[in-house]
Amino acid sequence: MKKNQMPNKPEFPGKFSWIAYLESDHQQRVLFDTHHPFGSHYHIDQQERVIFSWNSLEKSLDLFFQKVEERFGPFAQNLEEILS
């Protein structure tokens, strides 16, 4: 699917990749990305991909951080803490 054929979704970036992983073992990870033919989806460690519906950047980031916390436990409470 070419970028101009991606679904018309709010704030859809066309292509993205977000990852959180352990420094000691990069196979222990939460990976969110989009690519043909799957669209928006995520992987936890080496498990099968899970498709998710892109509603907005904010909701997608919330889902990413939720999955990171589920996989690795509590961390910074919001993006500003992580980036500061």
mmCIF file of the N, C-alpha and C atoms, coordinates in Angstrom:
data_MODEL
# 
_entry.id   MODEL 
# 
loop_
_atom_site.group_PDB 
_atom_site.id 
_atom_site.type_symbol 
_atom_site.label_atom_id 
_atom_site.label_alt_id 
_atom_site.label_comp_id 
_atom_site.label_asym_id 
_atom_site.label_entity_id 
_atom_site.label_seq_id 
_atom_site.pdbx_PDB_ins_code 
_atom_site.Cartn_x 
_atom_site.Cartn_y 
_atom_site.Cartn_z 
_atom_site.occupancy 
_atom_site.B_iso_or_equiv 
_atom_site.pdbx_formal_charge 
_atom_site.auth_seq_id 
_atom_site.auth_comp_id 
_atom_site.auth_asym_id 
_atom_site.auth_atom_id 
_atom_site.pdbx_PDB_model_num 
ATOM 1   N N  . MET A 1 1  ? 0.854  -1.172  0.000  1.00 0.00 ? 1  MET A N  1 
ATOM 2   C CA . MET A 1 1  ? 0.000  0.000   0.000  1.00 0.00 ? 1  MET A CA 1 
ATOM 3   C C  . MET A 1 1  ? 0.898  1.232   0.000  1.00 0.00 ? 1  MET A C  1 
ATOM 4   N N  . LYS A 1 2  ? 0.747  2.092   -0.955 1.00 0.00 ? 2  LYS A N  1 
ATOM 5   C CA . LYS A 1 2  ? 1.538  3.306   -1.021 1.00 0.00 ? 2  LYS A CA 1 
ATOM 6   C C  . LYS A 1 2  ? 0.983  4.339   -0.058 1.00 0.00 ? 2  LYS A C  1 
ATOM 7   N N  . LYS A 1 3  ? 1.834  5.279   0.328  1.00 0.00 ? 3  LYS A N  1 
ATOM 8   C CA . LYS A 1 3  ? 1.433  6.292   1.297  1.00 0.00 ? 3  LYS A CA 1 
ATOM 9   C C  . LYS A 1 3  ? 0.145  6.987   0.889  1.00 0.00 ? 3  LYS A C  1 
ATOM 10  N N  . ASN A 1 4  ? 0.009  7.339   -0.371 1.00 0.00 ? 4  ASN A N  1 
ATOM 11  C CA . ASN A 1 4  ? -1.201 8.035   -0.788 1.00 0.00 ? 4  ASN A CA 1 
ATOM 12  C C  . ASN A 1 4  ? -2.421 7.125   -0.810 1.00 0.00 ? 4  ASN A C  1 
ATOM 13  N N  . GLN A 1 5  ? -2.240 5.837   -0.550 1.00 0.00 ? 5  GLN A N  1 
ATOM 14  C CA . GLN A 1 5  ? -3.366 4.909   -0.489 1.00 0.00 ? 5  GLN A CA 1 
ATOM 15  C C  . GLN A 1 5  ? -3.701 4.524   0.950  1.00 0.00 ? 5  GLN A C  1 
ATOM 16  N N  . MET A 1 6  ? -2.958 5.083   1.921  1.00 0.00 ? 6  MET A N  1 
ATOM 17  C CA . MET A 1 6  ? -3.225 4.756   3.320  1.00 0.00 ? 6  MET A CA 1 
ATOM 18  C C  . MET A 1 6  ? -4.606 5.289   3.687  1.00 0.00 ? 6  MET A C  1 
ATOM 19  N N  . PRO A 1 7  ? -5.265 4.639   4.633  1.00 0.00 ? 7  PRO A N  1 
ATOM 20  C CA . PRO A 1 7  ? -6.590 5.102   5.056  1.00 0.00 ? 7  PRO A CA 1 
ATOM 21  C C  . PRO A 1 7  ? -6.552 6.559   5.511  1.00 0.00 ? 7  PRO A C  1 
ATOM 22  N N  . ASN A 1 8  ? -7.611 7.278   5.263  1.00 0.00 ? 8  ASN A N  1 
ATOM 23  C CA . ASN A 1 8  ? -7.690 8.671   5.683  1.00 0.00 ? 8  ASN A CA 1 
ATOM 24  C C  . ASN A 1 8  ? -8.024 8.717   7.166  1.00 0.00 ? 8  ASN A C  1 
ATOM 25  N N  . LYS A 1 9  ? -6.999 8.705   7.993  1.00 0.00 ? 9  LYS A N  1 
ATOM 26  C CA . LYS A 1 9  ? -7.169 8.708   9.444  1.00 0.00 ? 9  LYS A CA 1 
ATOM 27  C C  . LYS A 1 9  ? -6.614 10.016  10.004 1.00 0.00 ? 9  LYS A C  1 
ATOM 28  N N  . PRO A 1 10 ? -7.166 10.497  11.118 1.00 0.00 ? 10 PRO A N  1 
ATOM 29  C CA . PRO A 1 10 ? -6.662 11.726  11.719 1.00 0.00 ? 10 PRO A CA 1 
ATOM 30  C C  . PRO A 1 10 ? -5.183 11.608  12.079 1.00 0.00 ? 10 PRO A C  1 
ATOM 31  N N  . GLU A 1 11 ? -4.396 12.592  11.669 1.00 0.00 ? 11 GLU A N  1 
ATOM 32  C CA . GLU A 1 11 ? -2.991 12.687  12.044 1.00 0.00 ? 11 GLU A CA 1 
ATOM 33  C C  . GLU A 1 11 ? -2.188 11.440  11.679 1.00 0.00 ? 11 GLU A C  1 
ATOM 34  N N  . PHE A 1 12 ? -2.639 10.664  10.712 1.00 0.00 ? 12 PHE A N  1 
ATOM 35  C CA . PHE A 1 12 ? -1.934 9.434   10.368 1.00 0.00 ? 12 PHE A CA 1 
ATOM 36  C C  . PHE A 1 12 ? -0.606 9.774   9.726  1.00 0.00 ? 12 PHE A C  1 
ATOM 37  N N  . PRO A 1 13 ? 0.498  9.246   10.274 1.00 0.00 ? 13 PRO A N  1 
ATOM 38  C CA . PRO A 1 13 ? 1.808  9.638   9.770  1.00 0.00 ? 13 PRO A CA 1 
ATOM 39  C C  . PRO A 1 13 ? 2.227  8.958   8.472  1.00 0.00 ? 13 PRO A C  1 
ATOM 40  N N  . GLY A 1 14 ? 1.468  8.006   7.983  1.00 0.00 ? 14 GLY A N  1 
ATOM 41  C CA . GLY A 1 14 ? 1.860  7.276   6.784  1.00 0.00 ? 14 GLY A CA 1 
ATOM 42  C C  . GLY A 1 14 ? 2.789  6.136   7.103  1.00 0.00 ? 14 GLY A C  1 
ATOM 43  N N  . LYS A 1 15 ? 3.843  6.420   7.856  1.00 0.00 ? 15 LYS A N  1 
ATOM 44  C CA . LYS A 1 15 ? 4.767  5.376   8.269  1.00 0.00 ? 15 LYS A CA 1 
ATOM 45  C C  . LYS A 1 15 ? 5.392  5.802   9.592  1.00 0.00 ? 15 LYS A C  1 
ATOM 46  N N  . PHE A 1 16 ? 5.496  4.865   10.542 1.00 0.00 ? 16 PHE A N  1 
ATOM 47  C CA . PHE A 1 16 ? 6.125  5.179   11.813 1.00 0.00 ? 16 PHE A CA 1 
ATOM 48  C C  . PHE A 1 16 ? 6.683  3.910   12.423 1.00 0.00 ? 16 PHE A C  1 
ATOM 49  N N  . SER A 1 17 ? 7.579  4.099   13.383 1.00 0.00 ? 17 SER A N  1 
ATOM 50  C CA . SER A 1 17 ? 8.139  2.979   14.144 1.00 0.00 ? 17 SER A CA 1 
ATOM 51  C C  . SER A 1 17 ? 8.551  3.499   15.513 1.00 0.00 ? 17 SER A C  1 
ATOM 52  N N  . TRP A 1 18 ? 7.976  2.908   16.555 1.00 0.00 ? 18 TRP A N  1 
ATOM 53  C CA . TRP A 1 18 ? 8.331  3.248   17.933 1.00 0.00 ? 18 TRP A CA 1 
ATOM 54  C C  . TRP A 1 18 ? 8.784  1.965   18.600 1.00 0.00 ? 18 TRP A C  1 
ATOM 55  N N  . ILE A 1 19 ? 9.829  2.039   19.413 1.00 0.00 ? 19 ILE A N  1 
ATOM 56  C CA . ILE A 1 19 ? 10.311 0.834   20.076 1.00 0.00 ? 19 ILE A CA 1 
ATOM 57  C C  . ILE A 1 19 ? 10.805 1.158   21.480 1.00 0.00 ? 19 ILE A C  1 
ATOM 58  N N  . ALA A 1 20 ? 10.521 0.254   22.399 1.00 0.00 ? 20 ALA A N  1 
ATOM 59  C CA . ALA A 1 20 ? 11.087 0.264   23.750 1.00 0.00 ? 20 ALA A CA 1 
ATOM 60  C C  . ALA A 1 20 ? 11.646 -1.137  23.962 1.00 0.00 ? 20 ALA A C  1 
ATOM 61  N N  . TYR A 1 21 ? 12.872 -1.224  24.459 1.00 0.00 ? 21 TYR A N  1 
ATOM 62  C CA . TYR A 1 21 ? 13.498 -2.536  24.646 1.00 0.00 ? 21 TYR A CA 1 
ATOM 63  C C  . TYR A 1 21 ? 14.479 -2.479  25.797 1.00 0.00 ? 21 TYR A C  1 
ATOM 64  N N  . LEU A 1 22 ? 14.858 -3.657  26.283 1.00 0.00 ? 22 LEU A N  1 
ATOM 65  C CA . LEU A 1 22 ? 15.865 -3.741  27.324 1.00 0.00 ? 22 LEU A CA 1 
ATOM 66  C C  . LEU A 1 22 ? 17.240 -3.572  26.694 1.00 0.00 ? 22 LEU A C  1 
ATOM 67  N N  . GLU A 1 23 ? 18.077 -2.765  27.305 1.00 0.00 ? 23 GLU A N  1 
ATOM 68  C CA . GLU A 1 23 ? 19.449 -2.595  26.809 1.00 0.00 ? 23 GLU A CA 1 
ATOM 69  C C  . GLU A 1 23 ? 20.175 -3.936  26.776 1.00 0.00 ? 23 GLU A C  1 
ATOM 70  N N  . SER A 1 24 ? 19.899 -4.784  27.743 1.00 0.00 ? 24 SER A N  1 
ATOM 71  C CA . SER A 1 24 ? 20.609 -6.060  27.860 1.00 0.00 ? 24 SER A CA 1 
ATOM 72  C C  . SER A 1 24 ? 20.100 -7.130  26.899 1.00 0.00 ? 24 SER A C  1 
ATOM 73  N N  . ASP A 1 25 ? 18.896 -6.943  26.345 1.00 0.00 ? 25 ASP A N  1 
ATOM 74  C CA . ASP A 1 25 ? 18.322 -7.950  25.453 1.00 0.00 ? 25 ASP A CA 1 
ATOM 75  C C  . ASP A 1 25 ? 17.308 -7.283  24.531 1.00 0.00 ? 25 ASP A C  1 
ATOM 76  N N  . HIS A 1 26 ? 17.713 -6.951  23.333 1.00 0.00 ? 26 HIS A N  1 
ATOM 77  C CA . HIS A 1 26 ? 16.848 -6.232  22.398 1.00 0.00 ? 26 HIS A CA 1 
ATOM 78  C C  . HIS A 1 26 ? 15.668 -7.062  21.903 1.00 0.00 ? 26 HIS A C  1 
ATOM 79  N N  . GLN A 1 27 ? 15.654 -8.345  22.186 1.00 0.00 ? 27 GLN A N  1 
ATOM 80  C CA . GLN A 1 27 ? 14.513 -9.183  21.812 1.00 0.00 ? 27 GLN A CA 1 
ATOM 81  C C  . GLN A 1 27 ? 13.343 -8.987  22.773 1.00 0.00 ? 27 GLN A C  1 
ATOM 82  N N  . GLN A 1 28 ? 13.622 -8.448  23.963 1.00 0.00 ? 28 GLN A N  1 
ATOM 83  C CA . GLN A 1 28 ? 12.557 -8.094  24.907 1.00 0.00 ? 28 GLN A CA 1 
ATOM 84  C C  . GLN A 1 28 ? 12.160 -6.662  24.570 1.00 0.00 ? 28 GLN A C  1 
ATOM 85  N N  . ARG A 1 29 ? 11.045 -6.550  23.848 1.00 0.00 ? 29 ARG A N  1 
ATOM 86  C CA . ARG A 1 29 ? 10.705 -5.250  23.281 1.00 0.00 ? 29 ARG A CA 1 
ATOM 87  C C  . ARG A 1 29 ? 9.205  -5.070  23.100 1.00 0.00 ? 29 ARG A C  1 
ATOM 88  N N  . VAL A 1 30 ? 8.848  -3.820  22.940 1.00 0.00 ? 30 VAL A N  1 
ATOM 89  C CA . VAL A 1 30 ? 7.529  -3.414  22.476 1.00 0.00 ? 30 VAL A CA 1 
ATOM 90  C C  . VAL A 1 30 ? 7.805  -2.588  21.226 1.00 0.00 ? 30 VAL A C  1 
ATOM 91  N N  . LEU A 1 31 ? 7.314  -3.046  20.090 1.00 0.00 ? 31 LEU A N  1 
ATOM 92  C CA . LEU A 1 31 ? 7.562  -2.384  18.812 1.00 0.00 ? 31 LEU A CA 1 
ATOM 93  C C  . LEU A 1 31 ? 6.227  -2.045  18.158 1.00 0.00 ? 31 LEU A C  1 
ATOM 94  N N  . PHE A 1 32 ? 6.014  -0.772  17.898 1.00 0.00 ? 32 PHE A N  1 
ATOM 95  C CA . PHE A 1 32 ? 4.835  -0.297  17.164 1.00 0.00 ? 32 PHE A CA 1 
ATOM 96  C C  . PHE A 1 32 ? 5.323  0.208   15.823 1.00 0.00 ? 32 PHE A C  1 
ATOM 97  N N  . ASP A 1 33 ? 4.685  -0.224  14.752 1.00 0.00 ? 33 ASP A N  1 
ATOM 98  C CA . ASP A 1 33 ? 5.059  0.280   13.435 1.00 0.00 ? 33 ASP A CA 1 
ATOM 99  C C  . ASP A 1 33 ? 3.934  0.095   12.441 1.00 0.00 ? 33 ASP A C  1 
ATOM 100 N N  . THR A 1 34 ? 4.180  0.573   11.251 1.00 0.00 ? 34 THR A N  1 
ATOM 101 C CA . THR A 1 34 ? 3.230  0.403   10.165 1.00 0.00 ? 34 THR A CA 1 
ATOM 102 C C  . THR A 1 34 ? 3.994  0.124   8.886  1.00 0.00 ? 34 THR A C  1 
ATOM 103 N N  . HIS A 1 35 ? 3.514  -0.821  8.131  1.00 0.00 ? 35 HIS A N  1 
ATOM 104 C CA . HIS A 1 35 ? 4.091  -1.118  6.824  1.00 0.00 ? 35 HIS A CA 1 
ATOM 105 C C  . HIS A 1 35 ? 3.133  -2.034  6.074  1.00 0.00 ? 35 HIS A C  1 
ATOM 106 N N  . HIS A 1 36 ? 3.326  -2.065  4.785  1.00 0.00 ? 36 HIS A N  1 
ATOM 107 C CA . HIS A 1 36 ? 2.532  -2.920  3.906  1.00 0.00 ? 36 HIS A CA 1 
ATOM 108 C C  . HIS A 1 36 ? 2.835  -4.380  4.226  1.00 0.00 ? 36 HIS A C  1 
ATOM 109 N N  . PRO A 1 37 ? 1.908  -5.258  4.268  1.00 0.00 ? 37 PRO A N  1 
ATOM 110 C CA . PRO A 1 37 ? 0.470  -5.079  4.016  1.00 0.00 ? 37 PRO A CA 1 
ATOM 111 C C  . PRO A 1 37 ? -0.348 -4.970  5.296  1.00 0.00 ? 37 PRO A C  1 
ATOM 112 N N  . PHE A 1 38 ? 0.294  -4.765  6.447  1.00 0.00 ? 38 PHE A N  1 
ATOM 113 C CA . PHE A 1 38 ? -0.403 -4.871  7.722  1.00 0.00 ? 38 PHE A CA 1 
ATOM 114 C C  . PHE A 1 38 ? -0.982 -3.572  8.261  1.00 0.00 ? 38 PHE A C  1 
ATOM 115 N N  . GLY A 1 39 ? -0.458 -2.436  7.859  1.00 0.00 ? 39 GLY A N  1 
ATOM 116 C CA . GLY A 1 39 ? -0.899 -1.177  8.441  1.00 0.00 ? 39 GLY A CA 1 
ATOM 117 C C  . GLY A 1 39 ? -0.379 -1.043  9.864  1.00 0.00 ? 39 GLY A C  1 
ATOM 118 N N  . SER A 1 40 ? -1.121 -0.351  10.722 1.00 0.00 ? 40 SER A N  1 
ATOM 119 C CA . SER A 1 40 ? -0.693 -0.101  12.103 1.00 0.00 ? 40 SER A CA 1 
ATOM 120 C C  . SER A 1 40 ? -0.788 -1.377  12.925 1.00 0.00 ? 40 SER A C  1 
ATOM 121 N N  . HIS A 1 41 ? 0.325  -1.716  13.595 1.00 0.00 ? 41 HIS A N  1 
ATOM 122 C CA . HIS A 1 41 ? 0.335  -2.920  14.418 1.00 0.00 ? 41 HIS A CA 1 
ATOM 123 C C  . HIS A 1 41 ? 1.479  -2.838  15.418 1.00 0.00 ? 41 HIS A C  1 
ATOM 124 N N  . TYR A 1 42 ? 1.464  -3.780  16.367 1.00 0.00 ? 42 TYR A N  1 
ATOM 125 C CA . TYR A 1 42 ? 2.563  -3.838  17.325 1.00 0.00 ? 42 TYR A CA 1 
ATOM 126 C C  . TYR A 1 42 ? 2.976  -5.275  17.574 1.00 0.00 ? 42 TYR A C  1 
ATOM 127 N N  . HIS A 1 43 ? 4.188  -5.411  18.110 1.00 0.00 ? 43 HIS A N  1 
ATOM 128 C CA . HIS A 1 43 ? 4.751  -6.706  18.494 1.00 0.00 ? 43 HIS A CA 1 
ATOM 129 C C  . HIS A 1 43 ? 5.215  -6.586  19.948 1.00 0.00 ? 43 HIS A C  1 
ATOM 130 N N  . ILE A 1 44 ? 4.956  -7.595  20.735 1.00 0.00 ? 44 ILE A N  1 
ATOM 131 C CA . ILE A 1 44 ? 5.524  -7.700  22.075 1.00 0.00 ? 44 ILE A CA 1 
ATOM 132 C C  . ILE A 1 44 ? 6.525  -8.844  22.012 1.00 0.00 ? 44 ILE A C  1 
ATOM 133 N N  . ASP A 1 45 ? 7.782  -8.551  22.307 1.00 0.00 ? 45 ASP A N  1 
ATOM 134 C CA . ASP A 1 45 ? 8.858  -9.541  22.187 1.00 0.00 ? 45 ASP A CA 1 
ATOM 135 C C  . ASP A 1 45 ? 8.791  -10.167 20.789 1.00 0.00 ? 45 ASP A C  1 
ATOM 136 N N  . GLN A 1 46 ? 8.771  -11.473 20.711 1.00 0.00 ? 46 GLN A N  1 
ATOM 137 C CA . GLN A 1 46 ? 8.733  -12.161 19.413 1.00 0.00 ? 46 GLN A CA 1 
ATOM 138 C C  . GLN A 1 46 ? 7.340  -12.716 19.092 1.00 0.00 ? 46 GLN A C  1 
ATOM 139 N N  . GLN A 1 47 ? 6.325  -12.240 19.813 1.00 0.00 ? 47 GLN A N  1 
ATOM 140 C CA . GLN A 1 47 ? 4.962  -12.721 19.589 1.00 0.00 ? 47 GLN A CA 1 
ATOM 141 C C  . GLN A 1 47 ? 4.417  -12.232 18.247 1.00 0.00 ? 47 GLN A C  1 
ATOM 142 N N  . GLU A 1 48 ? 3.340  -12.858 17.838 1.00 0.00 ? 48 GLU A N  1 
ATOM 143 C CA . GLU A 1 48 ? 2.654  -12.481 16.595 1.00 0.00 ? 48 GLU A CA 1 
ATOM 144 C C  . GLU A 1 48 ? 2.207  -11.022 16.663 1.00 0.00 ? 48 GLU A C  1 
ATOM 145 N N  . ARG A 1 49 ? 2.208  -10.346 15.525 1.00 0.00 ? 49 ARG A N  1 
ATOM 146 C CA . ARG A 1 49 ? 1.779  -8.945  15.470 1.00 0.00 ? 49 ARG A CA 1 
ATOM 147 C C  . ARG A 1 49 ? 0.305  -8.825  15.841 1.00 0.00 ? 49 ARG A C  1 
ATOM 148 N N  . VAL A 1 50 ? -0.037 -7.675  16.414 1.00 0.00 ? 50 VAL A N  1 
ATOM 149 C CA . VAL A 1 50 ? -1.415 -7.343  16.763 1.00 0.00 ? 50 VAL A CA 1 
ATOM 150 C C  . VAL A 1 50 ? -1.766 -6.061  16.005 1.00 0.00 ? 50 VAL A C  1 
ATOM 151 N N  . ILE A 1 51 ? -2.790 -6.132  15.179 1.00 0.00 ? 51 ILE A N  1 
ATOM 152 C CA . ILE A 1 51 ? -3.248 -4.973  14.408 1.00 0.00 ? 51 ILE A CA 1 
ATOM 153 C C  . ILE A 1 51 ? -4.037 -4.053  15.339 1.00 0.00 ? 51 ILE A C  1 
ATOM 154 N N  . PHE A 1 52 ? -3.818 -2.740  15.214 1.00 0.00 ? 52 PHE A N  1 
ATOM 155 C CA . PHE A 1 52 ? -4.644 -1.805  15.971 1.00 0.00 ? 52 PHE A CA 1 
ATOM 156 C C  . PHE A 1 52 ? -5.136 -0.706  15.043 1.00 0.00 ? 52 PHE A C  1 
ATOM 157 N N  . SER A 1 53 ? -6.223 -0.080  15.435 1.00 0.00 ? 53 SER A N  1 
ATOM 158 C CA . SER A 1 53 ? -6.830 0.967   14.630 1.00 0.00 ? 53 SER A CA 1 
ATOM 159 C C  . SER A 1 53 ? -6.249 2.325   15.020 1.00 0.00 ? 53 SER A C  1 
ATOM 160 N N  . TRP A 1 54 ? -5.704 3.041   14.050 1.00 0.00 ? 54 TRP A N  1 
ATOM 161 C CA . TRP A 1 54 ? -5.162 4.375   14.287 1.00 0.00 ? 54 TRP A CA 1 
ATOM 162 C C  . TRP A 1 54 ? -6.319 5.347   14.389 1.00 0.00 ? 54 TRP A C  1 
ATOM 163 N N  . ASN A 1 55 ? -6.476 5.971   15.569 1.00 0.00 ? 55 ASN A N  1 
ATOM 164 C CA . ASN A 1 55 ? -7.515 6.985   15.752 1.00 0.00 ? 55 ASN A CA 1 
ATOM 165 C C  . ASN A 1 55 ? -6.938 8.386   15.823 1.00 0.00 ? 55 ASN A C  1 
ATOM 166 N N  . SER A 1 56 ? -5.778 8.499   16.472 1.00 0.00 ? 56 SER A N  1 
ATOM 167 C CA . SER A 1 56 ? -5.067 9.777   16.564 1.00 0.00 ? 56 SER A CA 1 
ATOM 168 C C  . SER A 1 56 ? -3.669 9.491   17.097 1.00 0.00 ? 56 SER A C  1 
ATOM 169 N N  . LEU A 1 57 ? -2.793 10.458  16.952 1.00 0.00 ? 57 LEU A N  1 
ATOM 170 C CA . LEU A 1 57 ? -1.443 10.316  17.484 1.00 0.00 ? 57 LEU A CA 1 
ATOM 171 C C  . LEU A 1 57 ? -1.491 10.132  18.996 1.00 0.00 ? 57 LEU A C  1 
ATOM 172 N N  . GLU A 1 58 ? -2.294 10.943  19.682 1.00 0.00 ? 58 GLU A N  1 
ATOM 173 C CA . GLU A 1 58 ? -2.388 10.866  21.142 1.00 0.00 ? 58 GLU A CA 1 
ATOM 174 C C  . GLU A 1 58 ? -2.854 9.482   21.609 1.00 0.00 ? 58 GLU A C  1 
ATOM 175 N N  . LYS A 1 59 ? -3.917 8.959   21.005 1.00 0.00 ? 59 LYS A N  1 
ATOM 176 C CA . LYS A 1 59 ? -4.426 7.644   21.414 1.00 0.00 ? 59 LYS A CA 1 
ATOM 177 C C  . LYS A 1 59 ? -3.439 6.531   21.087 1.00 0.00 ? 59 LYS A C  1 
ATOM 178 N N  . SER A 1 60 ? -2.738 6.658   19.966 1.00 0.00 ? 60 SER A N  1 
ATOM 179 C CA . SER A 1 60 ? -1.749 5.644   19.598 1.00 0.00 ? 60 SER A CA 1 
ATOM 180 C C  . SER A 1 60 ? -0.562 5.678   20.545 1.00 0.00 ? 60 SER A C  1 
ATOM 181 N N  . LEU A 1 61 ? -0.100 6.876   20.927 1.00 0.00 ? 61 LEU A N  1 
ATOM 182 C CA . LEU A 1 61 ? 0.980  6.977   21.916 1.00 0.00 ? 61 LEU A CA 1 
ATOM 183 C C  . LEU A 1 61 ? 0.539  6.434   23.269 1.00 0.00 ? 61 LEU A C  1 
ATOM 184 N N  . ASP A 1 62 ? -0.689 6.723   23.660 1.00 0.00 ? 62 ASP A N  1 
ATOM 185 C CA . ASP A 1 62 ? -1.212 6.184   24.924 1.00 0.00 ? 62 ASP A CA 1 
ATOM 186 C C  . ASP A 1 62 ? -1.178 4.660   24.910 1.00 0.00 ? 62 ASP A C  1 
ATOM 187 N N  . LEU A 1 63 ? -1.584 4.054   23.799 1.00 0.00 ? 63 LEU A N  1 
ATOM 188 C CA . LEU A 1 63 ? -1.562 2.600   23.679 1.00 0.00 ? 63 LEU A CA 1 
ATOM 189 C C  . LEU A 1 63 ? -0.126 2.078   23.740 1.00 0.00 ? 63 LEU A C  1 
ATOM 190 N N  . PHE A 1 64 ? 0.798  2.756   23.060 1.00 0.00 ? 64 PHE A N  1 
ATOM 191 C CA . PHE A 1 64 ? 2.209  2.359   23.097 1.00 0.00 ? 64 PHE A CA 1 
ATOM 192 C C  . PHE A 1 64 ? 2.726  2.358   24.535 1.00 0.00 ? 64 PHE A C  1 
ATOM 193 N N  . PHE A 1 65 ? 2.523  3.461   25.264 1.00 0.00 ? 65 PHE A N  1 
ATOM 194 C CA . PHE A 1 65 ? 3.016  3.540   26.640 1.00 0.00 ? 65 PHE A CA 1 
ATOM 195 C C  . PHE A 1 65 ? 2.309  2.552   27.557 1.00 0.00 ? 65 PHE A C  1 
ATOM 196 N N  . GLN A 1 66 ? 1.033  2.269   27.294 1.00 0.00 ? 66 GLN A N  1 
ATOM 197 C CA . GLN A 1 66 ? 0.314  1.251   28.065 1.00 0.00 ? 66 GLN A CA 1 
ATOM 198 C C  . GLN A 1 66 ? 0.977  -0.113  27.883 1.00 0.00 ? 66 GLN A C  1 
ATOM 199 N N  . LYS A 1 67 ? 1.287  -0.455  26.633 1.00 0.00 ? 67 LYS A N  1 
ATOM 200 C CA . LYS A 1 67 ? 1.919  -1.755  26.356 1.00 0.00 ? 67 LYS A CA 1 
ATOM 201 C C  . LYS A 1 67 ? 3.335  -1.822  26.919 1.00 0.00 ? 67 LYS A C  1 
ATOM 202 N N  . VAL A 1 68 ? 4.063  -0.707  26.877 1.00 0.00 ? 68 VAL A N  1 
ATOM 203 C CA . VAL A 1 68 ? 5.401  -0.671  27.473 1.00 0.00 ? 68 VAL A CA 1 
ATOM 204 C C  . VAL A 1 68 ? 5.310  -0.913  28.973 1.00 0.00 ? 68 VAL A C  1 
ATOM 205 N N  . GLU A 1 69 ? 4.352  -0.258  29.625 1.00 0.00 ? 69 GLU A N  1 
ATOM 206 C CA . GLU A 1 69 ? 4.186  -0.454  31.074 1.00 0.00 ? 69 GLU A CA 1 
ATOM 207 C C  . GLU A 1 69 ? 3.755  -1.879  31.393 1.00 0.00 ? 69 GLU A C  1 
ATOM 208 N N  . GLU A 1 70 ? 2.864  -2.456  30.599 1.00 0.00 ? 70 GLU A N  1 
ATOM 209 C CA . GLU A 1 70 ? 2.452  -3.847  30.813 1.00 0.00 ? 70 GLU A CA 1 
ATOM 210 C C  . GLU A 1 70 ? 3.643  -4.797  30.677 1.00 0.00 ? 70 GLU A C  1 
ATOM 211 N N  . ARG A 1 71 ? 4.519  -4.515  29.729 1.00 0.00 ? 71 ARG A N  1 
ATOM 212 C CA . ARG A 1 71 ? 5.653  -5.412  29.457 1.00 0.00 ? 71 ARG A CA 1 
ATOM 213 C C  . ARG A 1 71 ? 6.791  -5.216  30.448 1.00 0.00 ? 71 ARG A C  1 
ATOM 214 N N  . PHE A 1 72 ? 7.114  -3.965  30.772 1.00 0.00 ? 72 PHE A N  1 
ATOM 215 C CA . PHE A 1 72 ? 8.308  -3.669  31.565 1.00 0.00 ? 72 PHE A CA 1 
ATOM 216 C C  . PHE A 1 72 ? 8.030  -3.108  32.953 1.00 0.00 ? 72 PHE A C  1 
ATOM 217 N N  . GLY A 1 73 ? 6.768  -2.798  33.257 1.00 0.00 ? 73 GLY A N  1 
ATOM 218 C CA . GLY A 1 73 ? 6.439  -2.222  34.556 1.00 0.00 ? 73 GLY A CA 1 
ATOM 219 C C  . GLY A 1 73 ? 6.385  -0.704  34.488 1.00 0.00 ? 73 GLY A C  1 
ATOM 220 N N  . PRO A 1 74 ? 6.059  -0.083  35.623 1.00 0.00 ? 74 PRO A N  1 
ATOM 221 C CA . PRO A 1 74 ? 5.896  1.379   35.662 1.00 0.00 ? 74 PRO A CA 1 
ATOM 222 C C  . PRO A 1 74 ? 7.184  2.108   35.283 1.00 0.00 ? 74 PRO A C  1 
ATOM 223 N N  . PHE A 1 75 ? 7.006  3.241   34.672 1.00 0.00 ? 75 PHE A N  1 
ATOM 224 C CA . PHE A 1 75 ? 8.118  4.112   34.309 1.00 0.00 ? 75 PHE A CA 1 
ATOM 225 C C  . PHE A 1 75 ? 7.590  5.534   34.379 1.00 0.00 ? 75 PHE A C  1 
ATOM 226 N N  . ALA A 1 76 ? 8.131  6.456   33.633 1.00 0.00 ? 76 ALA A N  1 
ATOM 227 C CA . ALA A 1 76 ? 7.695  7.860   33.671 1.00 0.00 ? 76 ALA A CA 1 
ATOM 228 C C  . ALA A 1 76 ? 6.201  7.961   33.425 1.00 0.00 ? 76 ALA A C  1 
ATOM 229 N N  . GLN A 1 77 ? 5.578  8.907   34.069 1.00 0.00 ? 77 GLN A N  1 
ATOM 230 C CA . GLN A 1 77 ? 4.130  9.034   33.988 1.00 0.00 ? 77 GLN A CA 1 
ATOM 231 C C  . GLN A 1 77 ? 3.632  9.693   32.704 1.00 0.00 ? 77 GLN A C  1 
ATOM 232 N N  . ASN A 1 78 ? 4.487  10.431  32.030 1.00 0.00 ? 78 ASN A N  1 
ATOM 233 C CA . ASN A 1 78 ? 4.049  11.050  30.790 1.00 0.00 ? 78 ASN A CA 1 
ATOM 234 C C  . ASN A 1 78 ? 5.226  11.321  29.879 1.00 0.00 ? 78 ASN A C  1 
ATOM 235 N N  . LEU A 1 79 ? 4.939  11.683  28.673 1.00 0.00 ? 79 LEU A N  1 
ATOM 236 C CA . LEU A 1 79 ? 5.975  11.885  27.665 1.00 0.00 ? 79 LEU A CA 1 
ATOM 237 C C  . LEU A 1 79 ? 6.952  12.986  28.051 1.00 0.00 ? 79 LEU A C  1 
ATOM 238 N N  . GLU A 1 80 ? 6.462  14.034  28.692 1.00 0.00 ? 80 GLU A N  1 
ATOM 239 C CA . GLU A 1 80 ? 7.345  15.140  29.092 1.00 0.00 ? 80 GLU A CA 1 
ATOM 240 C C  . GLU A 1 80 ? 8.423  14.633  30.049 1.00 0.00 ? 80 GLU A C  1 
ATOM 241 N N  . GLU A 1 81 ? 8.079  13.730  30.971 1.00 0.00 ? 81 GLU A N  1 
ATOM 242 C CA . GLU A 1 81 ? 9.067  13.174  31.894 1.00 0.00 ? 81 GLU A CA 1 
ATOM 243 C C  . GLU A 1 81 ? 10.109 12.365  31.129 1.00 0.00 ? 81 GLU A C  1 
ATOM 244 N N  . ILE A 1 82 ? 9.691  11.614  30.134 1.00 0.00 ? 82 ILE A N  1 
ATOM 245 C CA . ILE A 1 82 ? 10.599 10.771  29.375 1.00 0.00 ? 82 ILE A CA 1 
ATOM 246 C C  . ILE A 1 82 ? 11.567 11.637  28.571 1.00 0.00 ? 82 ILE A C  1 
ATOM 247 N N  . LEU A 1 83 ? 11.056 12.699  27.975 1.00 0.00 ? 83 LEU A N  1 
ATOM 248 C CA . LEU A 1 83 ? 11.887 13.515  27.094 1.00 0.00 ? 83 LEU A CA 1 
ATOM 249 C C  . LEU A 1 83 ? 12.721 14.549  27.826 1.00 0.00 ? 83 LEU A C  1 
ATOM 250 N N  . SER A 1 84 ? 12.450 14.778  29.103 1.00 0.00 ? 84 SER A N  1 
ATOM 251 C CA . SER A 1 84 ? 13.212 15.815  29.827 1.00 0.00 ? 84 SER A CA 1 
ATOM 252 C C  . SER A 1 84 ? 14.491 15.274  30.422 1.00 0.00 ? 84 SER A C  1 
# 
